[in-house]
Amino acid sequence: MDSVSYTRTVSLKASLPDTLIPKFSLRCSWNVRYVPFRHSCRNLSEVPGTNLKNTGSPFLHVSQENVKYNCISRYRRGQQKILNAQGHSLEVDAFVHTFCVHSSSSLQKRGNRSERREESPLSTRESVYMFQTDAGGEVKAFVSRVDTVYKVTIEVSLPRRFDDLDHDLCLHWGLYRSSSSRLVVLDAGSVPDGTTSVTVTKQKFMKTPFQQDPTGSHTLDLAFDSDQAPLFLTFVLKSPNDLWIRTHLGKNFCFPVGFGRGKPDPLGFSIGRDGSANFALYSRNAENVVLCLYNATRTDPSLEMDLDPYMNRTGDVWHVSLDMLGHYTHYGYRCKGDINWDKGNRFHARRVLLDPYSKLLAPFFSGQDNSLSPANCLGWLIEEAPFDWDEDCHPCLPLECLVVYRLNVEGFTIDKSSGLPADRRGTFLGLIDKVYHLKNLGVNAILLEPIFAFDRRQGPFCPYNFFAPMDCYGPLGDGISASNSLRQMVKACHEIGIEVILEVVYTQTAEKGDAEPETLSFRGIDNSSYYILGENNEVAAAETDNLFNCNHPVAQNMILDSLRHWVNEYHIDGFCFCNSSSLMRGPRGEMLSRPPLIEAIAFDPVLSRIKIIADPCLAITASCKEIQFPHWKRWGELNIRFRDDVRRFLRGDKGQLSNFSTRLCGSGDLFTDGRGPSFSFNFITHNFGLSLVDLVSFSAATYSTELSWNCGEEGGTNNRLVLETRLKQIRNFLFVLFISLGVPVLNMGDEYGQTKGGSMLLNDRKPFNWDALKTEFAVQTIQFIGFLSSFRTRRRDLVQRKTFAKIENLNWHGPIPDQPQWEDSSSSFLAVSLKPERNENESRSTIGDLYIAFNSQQALVSATLPQLPDGMLW
């Protein structure tokens, strides 16, 4: 059918009581919708070539007799109209408009049926659907909900030539959900009186006669229990002379009951103010999306709703709203589309996929070998009760004042030696019970290894959702208890001045690559949007099984939404981005000079008050990739060069004085670009690689990348001299870590000598052994760390600085004062005098200088202390 554009001018006259005319400035709002086929519905403003306005324009003339408003609309011939009647319906030349007349005080005058009908406080807003028939008449359907019952009224108006035929007009109708070929069977109590069963086009329909009113219109009322919704009501009309009446397109009449078009924003599942549930999912390449709703049993979907690409899609977002959730408790999606892998798609119509924006995840059923079953990764249809934060606020500690402790939530308290009840071990609540240990160390910030929902087979660095905490970290092992206990943990830490920073992984997921795919969410929803593809559109990467397309606009917005969610809902104080180099990759894996995601995070207003840290290391591959990271003067970085240069110097490598001194002073070669030493997060050990005690116990050829030294014997030993040397080296590492400018980062278990037996793998770590804290080594090491933490606080003027020290406040020495041996590659001795910046009124006697000497060779070195000004003593 050809599409021809033409215009219609519609005039509206509204008569109001004399008492209202002087009091109100009246305006008119209006809307028109159409259905191209079946039940599809969308605004005319979305159709190319239309010119519609719904701006609440003022009436052109106001008088005591009438108010007149002129509007012009352009339509396409051959398109069926469907209207969302918010107010008075007006018929003009077979075109139907919906008008709402309202005053400046929000007074509304509604005409026709809605004026005569009293609205219950439990009823929803009435939806009105209007159709043209192939016989030239009109059909109007009114749908409303009162308490738990949906009421449907169908009104039919036919041309006068049918007056002698339509006295016994009947409605042949049926209900369906996902497919019109599968009608829903109703209980006998839900069928109106006089209804019989008939067969129409090989389908069993219900036949119900209309009632005719004095005006000649035919009316029929139907009622459905809300438990049966959502559904579609489809019908045809039949006259006594066997004349079948359908839409002007020759199709069955059809409209929804219990659900609506929905909104494209916000993405995910949300509850509106009216109690309706909105679902929105991004998928650019899917040709069809099915919303799957589950009840509490969750074996198979209780309801599958096909989303219409015309009614339930805006741009690349599929959306639908349900008036009531009823007995449904969980949800997921099926996405269908071109399965040609050469185009980058990985659709799998049988898989029920997790909504990427799910905030709470339902417990999943494990398959064989404790594997995840994709059909069981579902979102929870529930709104959490408000949490009582009780005036909790972010500590907002300055970067230079931080002492950070990295830990794994489960590994920190899962061991029986923690002495905690079974339901608290390995959870956020267990961490609360052991927070006193962190205070003994002088820690004021904890860095939690990734807590996003992850595949337990692959570990916490392989998440499959970016919004929900891992359910096993809750005392009940579910998403709700994990969410609540995380808030309790953050609140408890804030009360004692400890900030909570999360390690986050946005660069890879648990879905793996094409070799061993695990289709859980992103891959089956829109693979080519969410993942970086290779030259042949394969999902592959050099370092990991997949690479998330972080700088794709949709993925970027989702990451920003995720970060804001953790800050707003859980009061998180900062984020450390693992594998940060991959945050700079473009859609084909190329490195971008100005990655939009990194820039957006730096300038986001919600994230402006929290710490953002780049970690170039990837724990699952035990590798680090050092790059020049774009920071916009906001990003801190884990300093790999600090780790490597300190290790080289303390194991006795020659020619390291210059590099070592640079690390002591805050790595000016890395952070003088508008930042400062406080942006350098210094560490000796990471959660992968050798632990601190293994760093001084293993140095075979296989450990060449670890830059370690075994102090004389490989592995475990009873040699007292070797053990004493190892103890000194451990203290040397800790001393350098705390005395250097920057933020010291401790690793869980290093304070009591946790060992992995020489393994460098992340998965070979053992749980935290609380009994080991009683050993003499642990007691002394904890006391030493506590002393260093307090020393940093006392001499914050020297070691807790935002800016680099001035040249005049630094004096470098060799064994002889003021004669550092920079050019002697064989020298392993270096000393420095640190002088605080003093005000004019401050004397040198009130704030002392600090002299620090380092000797990395085993032989003793005699050094002369520099001379002090008069009135000062060493």
N, C-alpha and C positions, 0 to 999 in steps of 0.2 A: 504494500500500500504506500503510495507517494505521500510525503510529508509536505503540507502546505501551511505556511504561516499566515495568519491574519489576526486582526485585533477586534476586541469587543469592548464597548464602553458600558460600564455597569453603574447605575445610579441607585443610591440607597437613601431612603427617607425614614427618619426616626422621629416619632412623636413622643414628647415627654410632658409630664404635668407642668402646669404653669409655675408651680412653686420651685421647680428645679432649673428652669431656663436661666435665671439670672445668677445662679450660684455655681455653675460648673463650666469649665472649659472642656468641651467634649472632643474626643478623638476617636478614630475608628481604626481597629486592627483587623486584618483579614489574611486568609491563607487559602491556597488551593493545592490539592495533591491529585495525582493520577496513578492509575495502575496500567502498565503496559500489557501484562498478562497475569493470569492466576491471581494470587493475593499480593503481588508485588506493589510497593508503595514508596514513593519518594517525592521530595519537593520539586515543583516545577522549576525552581531557581537552579536546580542541578542539571537541567536539560539545556544543551546548547541551543541558542537562538531564542530563548525566552527572555521576557522582560517583566519581572515580578517585583513588587515592592510590598513589604509588610512592616512599615516603619511607624505605625501608630500615627498616621498623618492627621492633622486637624481638619474638622469640617470646614467647608468653604463659607458657609453662612449659618448663622444662628439667629432664630427668631422665635416668637411665641408659638407659631404654628408648626414649624418643622425644622429639621436639621438635614441639610443635603450634602452628600459627599460623592464626588465623581472619581472614579479610578479607571485605569486602562490596563488590560491584561492581554498578552499575546499567547495564543495556544497553537498547538499543531493538530491539524485535522486527523481524525482516526485514533486519538488517544482517549482511553476511558478515564473518567474523573473519579477520584476518591477523596473525600474531604474529612479533615479532622475538625469537627464542628465544636469550637469553643463557645459559640454563641448563636446568634440568629442566622438561620439559613435562608437564602434568597435565591429564587429561580428566575433566570433571565435568558430567554431564547435557548433553552436546553443546556445552558451552562450554569453550574451551581457554584456559588461563592459562600464562604463562611465569614460572617462579620461579627465583631465584638465591639460594641459601643461602650466606652468607659470615660469617666470624668477624671479630673485632676486629683480627686480624692479617692480614686480607685473604685468608685461606684460602678457596677456593671449591670446593664440591662440585657437580659437574655430572652430570646423569643422562642416561638414554637413550643416544642415538646418540653424543653428544659425548664420553661417558666412554670409549667403546670405540675411539675414533679418536685416533691419535697425531697431534699437530699439528706440521707442519714449521715450522722457523724462518722459511721463506719464505712460509708460508700466511697469508692474511688471516683475520679473524674470520669465522666461519661465519654466514651469514644463513639464516633458516628462515622459510618462508612456508607457512601452513596454510589450507586451504579446506574448506568444507562442500560436499557435492555435492547435486545435485537428487535423487539416489537415496538420500540419508541417510547416506552414508559420509563419509570424510575423505581429503583429499589433502595430503601434506606434501612440500615441495620444499626441499632443502638446497643452498645455493650457497656454494662456497669457491674461493679461488684458491691454487694451489701453483705458485710460480715464474711461468711464463708461460702456465699452463693453468687455465681455469676448469672445475671439476668440479661437475656438477649431479646430484643423486640425487633421484628422485621415488618416494615411497612412497604406495601406495594401500591403504586399508582400507575394504571394503564390508560392508554388513550381511549376516547369515547367509543371508538369502533369496537371495543371489546366489552361494552356494557352488557350486551346480551349473552356473553360467553363466560364471564369471569365470576359468576355467583358461587361456583364451587371450586374456586382456585385452590390448589394444593401445593404444599412444599415438600419436595423430595430431598431429603437432607442426610448428611452423615458427618462424622467427625474423624479427623486423622491428625497425626503428629508429624512424622518425618516423611511419609509418602501417601499421596492421595489414593494409591492402590491398596493401602492397608487401613481400613476404617476401624475405629474404636468401637467396641461393643459396650453399650450402656446397660446399667442395671434397670430393671423394670420400673423402679420408683423414679427414675430420672426421665422417663418418657412421658410426654403430655398425653392427656386423655384423647381418645379418638385416633391415636397413632397406630399405623399398621406397618408391616414390613413388605417392601417391594424390591424388585430387581430392576436396576437401570444400568445399561451398558455392562452387563455381567457382574455388577456389584450390588450388594444388598443395601438399600437405602431405607430410611424411615419416611413414611408418608403421613403428613399432618395437614388437615384442612385449615384454611384461613378463616377469620371472622371479618365480616364487612361492616364498616361503620357508616353512619348516615351520609358522610361526604363522598362515599364511593371507594375509599381506600380500604385495603385489606391489611389486617394486622394479625400477627401471631407472636405469642410470648413463649420463650423457652427458658429453662433454668438448668444450670449445671453446678454440681458441687465443685468447690475450688480444688479438691484433691484430683479431679480429672484434668485440670488445666496444667500446663498450657496445651492448646490444641487449635486446629483450624476447623471452622464450620464451612462445609461446602454444600451447595444446594442448587437445584433447578426448580422452575415453576412449571406447573402443568394445568391446563384448562380442561374442562369436561370433554371438549372435542378433540382431545389428544394433541393439543398444540403445546409443544415444549418451548419454554421461554428461558433464554440464557442471556449472557452479557452481549453487548453489541459486537463483540469480537467472536461470538459463538462459543464461548467457554463457560464453564460452571462458575456461578458466583462463589466467592470464597473470602473469608476474613478471619483474623486471629481472635482468639478468646484467651485471656489470661497472660498475654505477653504483647510487647510492642516492639517498635523498631530499635529502641535502645540508642545509646550515644557512643560516639567513638572515643570519648575522653571522660574519665581516665582509663587507661589500659588496665586490664585485669578485671577482677571481680570487685564490685563495690555496691554498697547499700545506699539508696537515695533517701532523701528526707521523708518521702511518702512511704517508705518501707519496701519499695520495689528493688529488685536485684538487677544490676546492669553487668553485662559481660562484654568485654572488648578485647580483640586479639588482632595483632598485626600479622598479616601474611600477604605479601605482594603477589606471589606467584601461585598461590592456591586457587584452584578453580571452584572449589566447593569446600565449605567448612561445616562440620557437624558438632554441635554442643552436646556432650554426653553428661547426663546427670545420674548420680548413683544414690541409692539409699544406704542405710547403715550396713547392710550385708556386703555390698561392694563386689560381688562376684562378677556381675555383668551390668551394663548400663540399664537403669530403670526407664530412661527416656533418652531418645536421640532426636535432636531437632536440627534439620537441615536449614542453614541460614541462606536466605535468598540473596543472590548477588545484587539485586536491585533495591530491595527494601532494607537489607541488613548489612550493607557495605557502604562506607564513606571513604573514598580514596583507596588506601590499602588496608584499612581497618575494618574488620568484621565485628558486628555488634548486635546485641539483642537484649531486651529487658523482660524480666518476669515479674508479674504483680506480686506473686507469693512463691516462696521456696518450698513450702509444704514439708514433706518428709524427706526431701533431697538433702544430702549431707556432704557430698563430694562432687567434683566435676573435672572434666578434661575435654579434649578436642580430638576429632579426627580431621585431618587435612588431606584433601584429594586434589590431584593435579597431574601434570605431565611427569611420567616416571622416567623420562629419558635422562640418564645421568650426564650425558654430554652437555646438557644445558645447565648443569649445576644443581638440579632438583633432587631431593631424596625423599619424596612423598611415599607414604606407606598407609594406605587407606584403612588397614585393619588395626593399626596401632592407635591407642588412646594416649594422647600426649599431654604433658604437664604444661599448664599456662606459665609462661616465663615470668609473669607478674604476680604469681601466687604468693601471698604473704604468709600463709600457714599451710603446711603440707600434711596430708593424712598419712598415718602409718602405712607402709607398703607391705605386701605379702612377699616373702622371699621365695625365689625359685630354687632350682637345684644348686647346690654348693653356695648357698647364701647369696645368690645373684639377684640383681634387681629385675623385676618383671616390668617392662615398660607400661603395661596396662594398669599397673598399680601405683604409678607415680601420679597422684592426684592432688588437686587443690582442695582445701577445706572450705565449705560454705558456712562460715561462721564469722561473726564480728566479736573480737576480743573485748572483754569488759575493760573500762578505763583503769589504768594503773595509777595508784596513789604515789606520785613522785614526792609529795610533801616538800615542796619548795626546793627540790634538788636542782643544782645548777652545775655547769661545767667548772672544774677548778681553774681552767685557763692558765696553767703554769707556763712561764716563759720557757722557750726551747732550751736556753742555756742552763736552766735549773733542773732539767730532767735527769733521772737515773732510771733506765729502762730495763725490764726483766722480761725476756721472751719465754713463753710457756705454752704447752699444749693442754687444753682444758681437760681432756680425758686422762692423759698421762700424768697430770699433776697429782691427782688424788685417787686414781683407780686402784692402786695397790692396797692390799689389806693393811699394810703397815701404817696407812693414814689414820686408822682407828675410827673411820667414819662408818655410819650405817650404810648398808648396801645400796639403798636408794639415793644416797647423796654422793657416793664415790664416783668419780669421773664426770661430775656434773658442774654446772655453774654454782649450785649451792655448796658443793664441796669446796670450791675455790674460796667462797666466803669464809668457810670454817678455818681455812689455812692462811688467810690474808696476813695474820700476825707475823708469819715467817718473812713475808716481803718487807714488812716494816722493820724487822730486825736487820735486814740487809741495807736499809736506807733507801729502798726503792720508792719512787713516787709515780711510776707509770708502768703498766703491764702491757706487753705486746702479745696478743693472743694469736696463735696460729689459726688459719682459716676456720671459721665456724659456720660458713654457709653450708646448706645441705649438700652432702657429698656422697659419692659411692664408696662404701666402706672397703671394698676390695682394692680400690685405687688410692685411697687416702684423702686427707682434707684438702690437698692441693688440686683436686679434680671435682669441682662442684657441678651440680646440675640445676641449681637455682641460685639467684643472687639476692633474694629478698627474705628468705626464711632461715632461721637458725637450725642447726642439725638437731634432729629430734632426740638422739641418744644423750644429749647434754642436759636434758630435762629429767627431773626425778621420776616421772612416769613414763619416760621414753616416747613421748609424743610431742607434736609441734607446739601445742598450747602450753604445756608445762615448761618446755624449753624457752619459749618466748617470755613467759612470766618470770622464770628464774634468772634469765639473762638480765632483765630489768632490775631484779632484786640485787644481783651481783654488782651491776654498775652503780646503783644507788649506794650500796654498802661501801664500795671503793671510794666513791666521791666523798662520803662522810668522813673518811680518814685521810683525805687529800691525795688519793691515788687516781690517776687518769687511766682510762681504758682505751687502748689503740688496737685496731684490728688489722691483721694481715689479710689482704684480700687478693683473690685471683680472678681476674677478668679476661685473661689472655688464652685460657684453654678450659675445656669442660670435660665431664665424664663421658661424653658421647663418642670419644675416640675419633678415628679416621675411617676411611673407606675400607681399609684392610680388615678391621675388627669393629664394625659399627655397633654402637649402642644407642638406638634411636629412642630418646627419652622426652625431648622437648624441642630445642632449637632446630635440630637437624631435620625433623619431620615437619616443622611448621614453615620454615623458609630458609633452607640451607644456604642458598646463594647470597642471602642478605646477612646472615649471622656469622658465616665462616669465610675465611680467606681461602680462595680456590687457586689451584695451580694452573699451569698453561692449558691443561686438558680438562679444566673444571673439576679436578679431583680434590678431595679434602685431605691435605697432607702438609706436613711441616718438617723442617729439619730437626728441631729440638723436641717437639711433642707430636702426639697423634693428630692434633688439630690446633688451629689458631683462630681465636675469636676475632671477628672483624670489628675491632673496637672503634674505628674511626668512620664506620658507616653511620649515617645520620640517625637511623633508628636504634642501632646498637649503642651509639653514644648517648642518646637520650635515656635509654634504659639504664645504662651505667650511672648516669647522673641521678636518675630517679632512685636507683638503689642506694647510692651514697646518702642522698637526702633522707631516705627512709630510715637508715640506721642512725643518722644524727637526730632526726625529729622524734622517732618512736622509741629509740633505745638510749639516747643521750651519749652516743659514742663520741670520744674526744679526738679521734684521729684515725688515719688509715695508712698502712704501709703496703704499697702496690708491688706484689711479687712479679718477677719477670718483666720489669718495667720497660726494658728495651722493646718488647713486642707491642707496647702501647703506642709505639711510633710507626707501626706498619700500616701501609695503605691497602686497598682492596686486593692487590695482587702480591702482597707481601713485601713491597718496596718500602724503604725507610723514608719517612716524611721529615722534612726539615722543620715544619711547623704543624705538628699533629693537632687537629681540632679538639680532640678529647682532652689532652693534657692542658691545653689553653683554657678550655671551658671549665675544667675543675679548678684551675688557678683563680678564675675570676667569678666563680659562682657565689652569690651572696650567702646562701645557706652554709656553704663549706668554708666561708672566709674566716670563721672563728676556730677552725679545727686544724690539727696537724696533718699535713700530707707529705708522705715520704716515698721515695722511689727506691725499690730494692732490685738491683739488676740480677739477682741470683734466682735460679729456678731449682727448688729443693728436690723435685722428683727426678731430675737428671743430674743433680749435684754439680751444677755448672753456673758460672757467672759470666755475663757479657758486659764489659765496661764500655760505655758510650758517653758522648757528650749530650747530657740530658737537658732539654729545654725546660727552664724552671720558672720564668716570669717572676723571679724574686719571691716565690712562694713555696717551691718544692724543696724539702730536705732530701738527703740521699744517704743510703748506707754506704759507707766509705770502704770499698774493697782495697784501695791502695793502703789505707791505714793497716788493715789486717796483714797484708802481704809484707809491707816494709817493716813493721814491728817484728813479725816472725823472722824475717831475714836478719835483722839486726841482733835479736836476742839469741839466735842460734850461732852467731859468730861470723856471719858472712862479711867479707871485706868490702870496703868502699861504700858503706851504707850510712855514713854520718849525715850527709846532706839530706837524703830522703827521710831519715829518721827524725831529724830536727824539724823538717817540714810538717811531719805528722804531729809532732808534739805541739806545734804552734797553730794547729787548726786547719792544716792542708790549704794554705793560701793559694797553691797552684790550681785548686779546684773550686774554691768558694770566695774568691775576691771579685767575682763578677756581679756585684750588687747584693750579695748575701752576706755571709760571715761565718765564723767558726761554729756557731750554734746550729747551722744547717748540716753539719757533718755528724752523722750517727756512726760512732766508732764501735767496732767489735773485733774480738779476737777469734771467737768460734761462732759458727752458725748452727742451725738445727740439722744440717747435713754436714758431712765431712767428719774429721776427728773432733772428739770432745776435748776439753781443756787438759784433762789428765792423760788422754791418749796422745795429745800433741807433744807431750814431753816423754812419751813411752815408746813410740813407734817412729822409725825413720828409714825403713827398708826402701828399696828402689821403687816399689809399688806406691809409695807415699810421696813421690817427688813433687807432685803438685801441691802437697799440703805444707811444704816448707817447714817440716817438723824436725825435731832432734830428740833422740831417745835418752840422752844424758849418760850414755855409756853402755847400756844393755838394751836389747830389743824385748819389748813386752814386759810381762810381770817379772818381778825380781824381789829377792830378800836382801840384796846388797845394800847395806846401810848408806854407804857413800853415794850410790846412785839415787837412792830414795831422797836423801837430803838435797841433792842437786835438783831433782825434780820438784821438790817443794819450793826451793828458791826460785826456780824458773816460773812456777805457777804464780808466785807472789810478784815476780817481776812483770809478768803479763798483766796482772790485775793492777799493779801500781801504775804502769804506763797508761793503761786504759783510763784510769780515773784522773791522772794528773794532766792528761792532754786536753787541750781546748777542743770542745765538741761535746756530744752527748754519749756517755758510756752505755753500751747495751750488753747485758749479761745474758747467758743462755742457761735454761733450766737444767739443774743437776750439776753444773760445774762447781757450785759452792761446796759440794760434798764429795767430789771426785767421781762422778758418774762415768762409767766406761762402756764402750760398745765393743770392747775386745779388739780394737783396731779396725773395726768396720767403718766405712765412710758413708754407708747407705742410711737414708732417712728411716726406713722401716725396721732397722736393727736397733733402734733405741728401746730402752727398757723404761717401764714406768718409774716415776719418782719414788725412791726408797726412803721413807721417813725414818726408818730405824738407823739408816746410815748417818743421819744428822748427829747421832750420839758419839760417833767416833772422834778421836782426838784431832785428826786431820780436819774433819768437818767443822768442829767447834772453833779451831784456830782460824780456819779460812773464813768462816762467817764473821767472826770478830774482826778480822782484817778488812773484809769488805765493808763492814759497818763503820770502821774507823775511817776508811777512805771516803765513804759517803759523807760522813760528818766533816771531814777535812775540806771537802769540796764546798760545803756550806759555809764553813768558817772563813775560808780564803776565796770566797766567791769573786773578790776583786781581782784575783789572779787566774783562776781556772774556770770560772763561769762568766764568760764574756760574750756579748753580742758581736763585738768588733774585734779585730785583730790587735795584738799588742803593738804599741809604738816601738820603733827601733831604739829610741833612747831608754826604754824600759826593759830591754833585753841585752844581756851581756853573755857571750859564749866563751867557754873556757876549754882548754885542754888540761893536762896535768899541771900546767903553769897557767895562772889566771890570765885571761884576755888573749890567750894564744891557742884558739881551737885548731885542730890538725885537719882542716878540710882537705888539703891536698895529699895527705898521707893515706893512701888506700889501705895500708896495713893497720892503721889505728882503729881501735874499737872503744875508745874512751871519749865521752862527751859530757860536758857539764854546762849548766846555764844558770844565770842569776835573773830572777824575775823581780821587777820592782813595780809596786802598785802606783797607780796614778794618784797623786796627792793634790788636794786643794792648797791654796796659798796659806791658809791658816792651820794646816795640818803639819805637825812635826814628824820627822822620820822615826821618832821613838814610839809613836802611837801605832803605826802600821809597819811591820817588819818586812824585809826582803826575804826571798826564798831562793836557796841554792840547791840544785838537784844535779846529781852526777850519775852517769850510766857507764858501766863497764861490761861489755859482752864477751870478753875473753876470760879464760879460766885463771890466768895469772893475775896476781894482785897488782894494783896500780896505786902509787902514792901520788896524791894530788894536794896542791896548796890552795887553801881557801882564799878567795879574793878579799882585799882589804876593805874594811867598812869605814864610812865617815865617822867623824868624832861623835861620841855619845852613843854608839851602837856596838853591841857585842853579838857574836855568834852564839 
